Amino acid sequence: MRKKLERKLASEPLNFESFFSEKALQMKASEIRELLKLVETSDVISLAGGLPAPETFPVEIIKKIAEDVLTNHADKALQYGTTKGFTPLRLALARWMERRYGIPMSKVEIMMVAGSQQALDLIGRVFINPGDVVIVEAPTYLAALQAFKYYDPEFVSIPMDHDGMRIDMLEEKLEELKRSGKRVKLVYTVSTFQNPMGVTMSLERRKRLIELAREYDFIIVEDNPYSELRYSGEPVPPIKHFDDEGRVIYLGTFSKILAPGLRLGWVSAHPHFIRKMEIAKQSVDLCTNTLGQAIAWKYVEEGHLDRHIPEIIEFYRPRRDAMLEALEEFMPESVEWTRPDGGMFVWVTLPEGIDSKLMLEKAVSKGVAYVPGEAFFAHREVKNALRLNFTYVPEEKIREGVKRLAEVIEGEIRSRT
């Protein structure tokens, strides 16, 4: 084996790049994933990745459910499943969504996926032709941009404020595109506790978005991974709640309310859309992890999920509060940030002229990491912003991390005066 390895290393290297497709040559690694590699083995306080706290994982309950599933349902749990998903879980989710969100739902409107990230790729496969107009928030979820970008859409960005996407500006843009002869294919939104800003689209804007979808004939992709993580304020129904035509494709996930390692999410949409996405998924992985689906089924069906969510909320609320308090105490006056009622993120806006991507190396050298804001914009037009996560590290580290970051920002501001 050693001789084989030596011969391989000594040989002329292949022109590896020449074998890749044009699409593959355009692929770039996720900035967040690369950043996590940088900090995961160091003593840097990472306020970067959107990771749930491992302390919230219901390990003992999962152990018991897994034993039950393998004892009584192994013939199904360890076998290939249908592409659409494990029927008992789809039924349980349909009942859960109707009870939780007031959305009438049936099993034929739900398909299980390997995390809602897979759903984003399937949506790209099924709906996006090269040049199609896809409207996104500015900023928006980075991995959604990556998933859709593969299918060569024309991204149009709509600014955000503290009530979510600026629907008035969306309406202006829709009219402008219509006059120029362009049709909008879909609007993508993380409607509640948005990633990366942490803000929530208001009730009025949700209703107006549905009206605009009908008027301008587009579909809405509502990505909703964070809405159950509410620490203050009153719940707002999902956009899907107001959908009576089947225009809203809703994405849910177990990653934030159970455990991300299960890689389980679901798509809720009109059966006609589900069928086409099911066919697309058949060429990707045949079926989603059946054992994980069986475990999640028991977890939902036996009421563990409804009991677990309040426990997660009580665990995360002090961390959210710790971050907001530390920002208030340590940040320079010229720095602004969002104050989310839930979710996992705070969005920080720096004074004009400061590039958070260039500043990152200094921050890491001071022992704190974040995600530069530029990555969350389809056209990378904003440089002076960054995203912080408050769910992964404990309160004392959040406080220390924000303090270190504030010192770095203070130095950047001084260097410009």
Stockholm file with secondary structure:
# STOCKHOLM 1.0

chainA/1-417         MRKKLERKLASEPLNFESFFSEKALQMKASEIRELLKLVETSDVISLAGGLPAPETFPVEIIKKIAEDVLTNHADKALQYGTTKGFTPLRLALARWMERRYGIPMSKVEIMMVAGSQQALDLIGRVFINPGDVVIVEAPTYLAALQAFKYYDPEFVSIPMDHDGMRIDMLEEKLEELKRSGKRVKLVYTVSTFQNPMGVTMSLERRKRLIELAREYDFIIVEDNPYSELRYSGEPVPPIKHFDDEGRVIYLGTFSKILAPGLRLGWVSAHPHFIRKMEIAKQSVDLCTNTLGQAIAWKYVEEGHLDRHIPEIIEFYRPRRDAMLEALEEFMPESVEWTRPDGGMFVWVTLPEGIDSKLMLEKAVSKGVAYVPGEAFFAHREVKNALRLNFTYVPEEKIREGVKRLAEVIEGEIRSRT
#=GR chainA/1-417 SS CHHHHHHHHHSCCCCGGGGSCHHHHHCCCCHHHHHHHHHTTSSCEECCSCCCCGGGSCHHHHHHHHHHHHHHSHHHHTSCCCTTCCHHHHHHHHHHHHHHHCCCCCGGGEEEESSHHHHHHHHHHHHCCTTCEEEEEESCCHHHHHHHHTTCCEEEEEEEETTEECHHHHHHHHHHHHHTTCCEEEEEEECSSCTTTCCCCCHHHHHHHHHHHHHHTCEEEEECSSTTCBCSSCCCCCGGGGCSSSCEEEEEESTTTTCGGGCCEEEECCHHHHHHHHHHHHTTTSSCCHHHHHHHHHHHHTTHHHHHHHHHHHHHHHHHHHHHHHHHHHSCTTCEECCCSBSSEEEEECCTTCCHHHHHHHHHHTTEECEEGGGGSTTCCCCSEEEEECSSSCHHHHHHHHHHHHHHHHHHHHHTC
#=GC SS_cons         CHHHHHHHHHSCCCCGGGGSCHHHHHCCCCHHHHHHHHHTTSSCEECCSCCCCGGGSCHHHHHHHHHHHHHHSHHHHTSCCCTTCCHHHHHHHHHHHHHHHCCCCCGGGEEEESSHHHHHHHHHHHHCCTTCEEEEEESCCHHHHHHHHTTCCEEEEEEEETTEECHHHHHHHHHHHHHTTCCEEEEEEECSSCTTTCCCCCHHHHHHHHHHHHHHTCEEEEECSSTTCBCSSCCCCCGGGGCSSSCEEEEEESTTTTCGGGCCEEEECCHHHHHHHHHHHHTTTSSCCHHHHHHHHHHHHTTHHHHHHHHHHHHHHHHHHHHHHHHHHHSCTTCEECCCSBSSEEEEECCTTCCHHHHHHHHHHTTEECEEGGGGSTTCCCCSEEEEECSSSCHHHHHHHHHHHHHHHHHHHHHTC
//
